[in-house]
Each structure stands twice: as C-alpha cells, then as structure tokens.
Amino acid sequence: MLKNTFNSFFRLEAAGGILLLITAVAAMVLKNSGFGDAYNVFLDIPIQIRIGPLNIDKPLFLWVNDGLMAVFFFMIGMEVKQIFLHFVIW
C-alpha cells in the first residue's frame, strides 16, 4: 500500500514542486525555532575537495546553493529546448 502511494505521488507532475514547498516550509520552521543556531552551524560545515593543485573549500550552504542553481538552469535549458523543438521545428 505504501509503495503504491509513493509511486503514484512521484508520477505526478507537481511532485517536485510539492516536495520543494514542504522542505522550504520545514527549513523556515527549523530556522525560526529553538534549533536556529544548530541550523546555522550545520550550514556552516566546511566541505573541501582537493585534487592535486585544485582546492575548493566552501561551507555546505554554498555547495547546496551552487548545486541547486546548476540544476535550476539545467531544467530551464531543457524546457527551452523542448519548446524550441516543439514549436519552431515542427
């Protein structure tokens, strides 16, 4: 039963938006609760990637921000491509 509900939810087109809304509300509630300081400490955790002379050292907040921006612009590019192929070529 739970597996069917899970599968049917993720087949919805709005599933991504619903999850984004839920996580945004959860982050706002967590930030404005008594756990706000722990939330800040969590986002300030330094994460480092070092490959030879390349050294990237950023807090978790910036990794998430950069990663989500990349996904956002990738999705926008895919939408533009779909519209271009659908309306311009056909």
Secondary structure, 3 states (H helix, E strand, C coil): CHHHHHHHHHHCCCHHHHHHHHHHHHHHHHHCCCCHHHHHHHHCCEEEEEECCEEEEEEHHHHHHHHHHHHHHHHHHHHHHHHHHHHHHC
